[in-house]
Amino acid sequence: MPISCEQRVPFKIPDGLVCQVIKFVWLCILLASSNAAGDALATAVKLVDGFSSNEGTVMLLFNSTWGPVCDDGWNLDAASVACRQAGFGPAMTYTTGNRYRTQLRDDVMHLDDVRCTGTETALTDCRSRPLGQHDCRANFEAAGARCSVLGPSRTPAPDWNPLRLEGASREWLANMSLSTFRLRGVTYGHGSSLAVLAEVSNGPAGAVCVDDVTLREASVICRQLGAGQYGRFLHSFEISDLTLDGLTNSSRPVLLLGNCLGNETLTRQCVVYGSNRGVPCKSSALALGVTCTSDLPDLVPDTQALQTSVYLAKVPLYYMACALEENCASPMAFELQKNDPHWPFANRNLLKFSSIVANEGTRDFLPLRDTGTWEWHLCHMHYHSMEYFAHYEVYTRHNRTHQTFASGHKASFCLEDNACRDGSQPRFRCSQDPTERGTQGISPGCKDIYLHDLDCQWVDVTELPYGRYAFRLVVNPEYLVAEASYSNNAIICDLYYSVNHVSLSGCRLTHPFEY
C-alpha cells in the first residue's frame, strides 16, 4: 500500500520534502531488518559426510536451507572460523574440491570468495560476496575442514564461593566463614574410627558435612585432633544412628569443610563454614568419620624420566586394539571405528612418554580394590587392580580459564615393584596367569615403571593443532588411596608440538590443584 504523506504529516510543509524523508527512513529500516534477518539465518554451521564429527563439508544455514561454501579463497583461517562456529577448536586442515564427496545441487552455494582473518566469530563476519551469490559449482568446489576437538573448560570458582555451593548468597557465606568452632573426635564403632563433631560458636555439638571432604581434609582433621598425622580412611554415619556423648545438635551438620591441600595443620586454613542452624549440605543425613594414622605411602612421579622420554609416534588403529578396549584414544578414534570401513588403517598421532612412580613413604601403596574384584585383561595378560591411577592432559590457561585440548589416562595399572633402592626389597609382582592374581602394590623405596612403548602410555593428539601448551601428569588423581603428601603428585611441563617435533621442558613437581 503506497505511503501517503498527507496521512503521516497533518501540518503544512514544503511539497514532497517530508514524503521523501519518510520514504528514505522507511527504506533504511527495511534494509536493516532484512540484513539482520539474513545474518540471523546464516549463523549456523555444521560438518557433514566426514567419518568423524569433527570433519566434513562445511554447510551453512541460510533462509532455512543448508548449503555449502565455495572453496574460492578458502584457507586455514576461514576453516578455523567455521570449526569454532560448529562447536570445535581451531581447524587442523582445510579441504577444497568437495573432498568429502557430498551430494549437492550445483546451483546452491551460500557463500563465495570468503576472506577471513581467523578471529571472526562467524563466517558471515568475514568478507565475501553477498549471501547466495556465487560463480561456483557445488559438487566440484565445496569447502571442507577437519577441526581440533576441545575438551572440557574450567573456570575457577568465585572467590566468595570457592566450594560452588548452590543457593548460597555472598552475605550468608561470609557470615558462616567467620564462625568460630572446635572439633572433637569420638570413638565410634569398632577399631579406631572417629566420629568428628563440631561445636560452632560455643553452641551444641553437631556433625560435620561429608560433601566436600576427601582424604586431604581427613589428614588435616587428624592433625588438628592430635590423632595422627594423616587420614587413612573416610567413613560416613547416619546422624540418626549416632548415640554419642555430647551430640546434642543432631538435626543436620553444623560444619562444612573443603579445599584443603592436605598439608595444613589446622582446618581453619582450608575453606570452612559453620552455623548452629545447619550448613548447606547435600548429604544432610550423614555425619563424617575418619581413621587416622602416622604411617602412609607417598607417591612421587619422576620428572626427568617424563621430560627426556617424550616423542611423537604415528600408529595405525589396528595396532591399538587393546588400548581401544581401555578408551586410550580420543573420541574421534571411536567415531572412525564406527563409521569408516577402513578404520584399521587410519593413523593416530600419539604423544608417548615413560611414567616412573616411586613410593617415598613409609607404608605400602596398595590398590583400593580387594583382590577378589581385580579384572583379568586378556590383551595385556595381567590383572587390573585400579580403574584410574594416572591422568595425562594437554591444556592451555588464559584469563583464569583452563581449556583441555587432549587427555589420556592409565585406566588399569598393574602395580608392581620394578626397581628398588639399596636396602629395599621388591615384594609386589603382577601375575600373568589368570588362575593366580599375584600381588600388586608399590613398596616403600621401590618404583613402578611404565615405559613409553607400553599401551596407554600416551595422549592421542591427532586432533591437536600445532603450538605451545602445558602438559600435566597426575598420579592418584582422585585421592582414593591415602598418602602422606599430595603436594608432589603432579608434574607440569611446557609442551611444544609441531609437524615434526615434540618436546617437554621446565617439568616440575607440584600439587594437582596447580594448573
Salt bridges, closest charged atoms under 4 A:
ASP107 OD2 - ARG105 NH2 2.86
ASP112 OD2 - ARG129 NE 3.74
ASP113 OD2 - ARG129 NE 2.90
ASP135 OD2 - ARG129 NH2 3.18
ASP159 OD1 - ARG400 NH2 3.97
GLU199 OE1 - ARG182 NH2 3.03
GLU199 OE2 - ARG184 NE 3.17
GLU217 OE2 - ARG216 NH2 3.50
ASP295 OD2 - ARG363 NH1 3.73
GLU325 OE1 - HIS377 NE2 3.23
GLU326 OE2 - HIS377 NE2 3.64
GLU326 OE2 - HIS380 ND1 2.84
GLU326 OE2 - HIS384 NE2 3.53
GLU360 OE1 - ARG421 NH1 3.07
ASP364 OD1 - ARG427 NH2 2.40
GLU375 OE2 - ARG369 NH2 3.87
GLU387 OE2 - ARG369 NH1 3.62
GLU393 OE2 - ARG154 NH2 3.66
GLU393 OE1 - HIS391 NE2 3.95
GLU393 OE2 - HIS402 NE2 2.84
GLU393 OE1 - ARG472 NE 3.40
GLU416 OE1 - ARG429 NH1 3.68
ASP455 OD2 - HIS380 NE2 3.01
ASP460 OD2 - ARG348 NE 3.06
GLU463 OE1 - ARG348 NH2 2.98
GLU514 OE2 - ARG508 NH2 2.68
